[in-house]
């Protein structure tokens, strides 16, 4: 069973169409009616629902225009609609939810294809022609697609590296130099520079005060009687004896002892061995080194430590990338070779499939009134994806692209011939007056072709020919009436005698005769 079917088409307020609802069935559906009755408007309503601009129906859009196309897709219903807003613009929706025209076009192109008199989007893209060829040859391009994806990814990685391999190596080497420099600095903490400078200031102050300290010691205590402590002791000895002076004497003696103790501590500081000049030199060198590191990596030791972590992570990443880069050029060369081989294999398959499809479709051209025409599926490119359909309507004429050299009727009938050989069960096929300009036996053949395609996918066709309409599984009549000076169009499903009468009208014109009714019955029986 086809995966997609058009269940219903509804049109309101579109030109002479007041209200029209068509409920289509599976297989071959046909729409008939007199010229000017509104068949084109119905297709215009369908085109509106598919995101089109309604083409020739554009002038018919009114203030209350509404068109809805209801599809069944894999068991679920999908409704596309367009309607006029108060501002006069057309509003789009999918399943009742507001949508964009682009969304309608994108979704609907997977469900339905319209083969009109003057255009057929189906074969305007090379991709669709390639799809037909691949379908005919049952060609699987997944290996080629995968290889091309790998090649694109490898080239992307190479591009992301930026520059050539040598420049990337230089970048990596400089990063390693920075890490080595930070590791060699062996920063203890973010406060190490501050602590080092404080100790350096303390020792420098101590060193610079040695001369003054020696002079101070000399003044306080020396071998002569003129030292401060000597004179203090001499003065203390001059105190009179007696109990009344004992308290003062004891206090002064205690002060003298404390002074001597303090001088001993001061003398210890004057010891040249109290500090090591080498230590002072090492502290100075360390402070200079830490200051240089701080200046180069963020201004502080904390920033330098953070930079070290960042560079280490970058080093690990670049290490793996450099290793990847070393083998990337060779990998790209190997992938390019594999792509070329796979593309050549696909090209051979597409050449064979195109030849087979050409032969098959050429055999159907006679059935669609193109017995003197020639058609050829032409493939080019390394993988055959540069595909075209070349066509010549009559012998002796140069072939050219189908869409450029075929007339509207020829284009529609070519599409019908192709559909006979490659019916797509995933989509609904609409043929607009595919039988234009033909009659008699050819018309019967086209009717049979449409019926045959309808066994594989749902088909909708607009026709003026009884031989075509008689072959349909479902028949819809569009009629125009004039009442009280107002023209209106109605659509109804035909069955039984109503269908016989419409087939007879198509055969004989407005005056249905006994003979035309008999012939209509005969066509329907056949």
C-alpha positions, 0 to 999 in steps of 0.5 A, a space after each residue: 500500500 502506498 505510504 502517502 495518500 491525499 485523503 481530502 481536498 477542501 476549497 472555499 472562496 476561491 474564484 467561482 468555487 464557493 465550497 468544494 470538498 473532494 474525498 479521494 480514494 486509493 488508486 487512480 482518481 480523475 477530475 472532469 468537467 467542462 472547460 472553465 468549470 474550475 478544474 484549474 482552480 481546484 489544482 490551484 487550491 492544492 498548490 496553495 496548500 503545498 506552499 505555492 502562490 496559486 499561480 493562475 488562481 492567484 486572481 481568484 483569492 478572496 477575503 475568505 479564501 481557505 484551502 485544506 489538503 489532508 494527507 495520510 502518511 504511514 497511518 497518521 493524518 497530516 493537514 496543510 492549510 492556507 487561508 486569507 487573514 483580515 490583512 489580506 495575507 495568506 496564513 499557513 498552518 500544519 495540523 492547525 498549528 501556525 506554520 510558514 510557507 517554507 515548512 509547507 513546501 519542505 514537508 509536502 515535497 516529500 508527499 506529492 508531486 504535480 506534473 503540470 502542462 507547463 512545469 514539473 518540479 520532479 525532474 528539474 533537479 539532478 538529484 531526482 534524476 539520480 534518484 530514479 537511476 539509483 532506484 532502477 539499478 538498486 544502487 547503494 552509495 552508502 560506502 561512497 557517502 561514508 568515505 566522503 564524510 570521512 574525507 570532509 572530516 579529515 580536511 576539516 581537522 587539517 583546516 582547524 589546525 591552522 597553518 602547515 605542519 611546521 608552523 604547528 610544530 613550532 607552536 607546540 615547541 614554544 608551548 613546551 618551552 613555556 611549560 619547562 620555564 614554569 616548571 623550572 621556576 618551581 613556584 611554591 605558592 602564590 605568596 612566595 615572592 612576597 615572603 622572599 622579599 620580606 626575608 631579603 629586606 630583613 637580612 639586608 637591613 641587618 647587614 647594612 646596620 653592622 657598622 652603626 651597631 659596632 659603634 653603639 657597642 663601643 659607646 656603651 661598653 669598651 675597655 676604657 672608663 669613658 664607656 656609658 656602662 663604665 660611667 654608670 657603674 662608677 656613678 653607682 659606686 659613689 652612692 653613700 652607704 646606709 639603709 636609706 640608699 639601699 633601695 635606690 642602689 638595688 634598683 640601679 644595680 638591676 638596671 645595670 645588669 639589664 643593660 649588660 644583658 641587652 648589650 650581650 644580645 646586641 653584640 650577638 647581632 653584631 656577629 658577622 656569622 649571624 647572616 650568610 652573604 650567600 643566602 642573601 645572594 640566593 634570596 636576591 636571585 630568587 626574587 628576581 626570577 620570581 618577578 620575571 615569571 610573574 611579569 611574563 605570565 599574568 603579573 602575579 605568581 597566582 596568575 602564573 600558577 593558573 597559566 601553568 595549568 592552562 598550558 598543561 591542558 593545552 599541551 595534552 590536547 596539542 600533543 594528541 593533535 600533533 600526533 594526529 596531524 603527523 598521520 593526517 596527510 597520509 590519511 587524506 591521500 588514502 581516503 582520496 584514493 578510496 573515494 576515487 575508486 568507490 566513485 568510479 564503481 558507482 559511476 559504472 553502476 549508474 551508467 548501466 542503470 541509466 542505459 537500462 532505464 533509458 531502454 525501459 522508458 523508451 519502450 513506454 513512449 509509444 503508449 503515451 503518444 510519443 512513439 517518434 520521440 527519443 529519450 536518454 538518461 545521461 550521467 556524468 561526473 566522477 560518480 555519475 551524479 551529474 545526471 540529465 534527461 535528454 529528449 528529442 520530440 521527433 527524429 532528426 531533431 537534436 536532443 536537449 534537456 527535457 525541461 527545455 525542449 519538451 512542450 507542456 503536453 510532451 513533458 507531462 506524457 514523458 513523466 507518465 512514461 517514467 512513472 510507468 517504470 519507476 512509480 514512487 509509492 512514497 508520494 502522490 502523483 498529480 497529472 494535469 491534462 496529461 492527455 492534451 492534444 491526443 485522442 482515440 486509441 492513444 487516449 485509451 492507452 494513456 488511461 491504461 497507463 494512469 490506471 497502471 501507475 495507480 496500482 503502485 501509488 495514488 494518482 490524481 488526473 485532470 482530463 477532458 477525454 472519456 477514454 481516460 476518465 473511464 479507466 479511473 477508480 474514482 471519478 469527480 465532476 466539477 460543474 459550473 452553474 449560474 443562479 441569480 446572476 452569480 456563478 458557482 462551482 460544485 464538485 461531486 463524486 460520480 457513480 453508477 448512472 451519473 458516471 455513465 452520463 458524464 462519460 457520454 457527455 465527454 464523448 458527444 458534447 452537451 447533447 447526450 445520446 443513446 449511442 453515446 451512453 452505450 459507448 460510455 457503458 462499453 468504456 466503463 465495462 472495458 
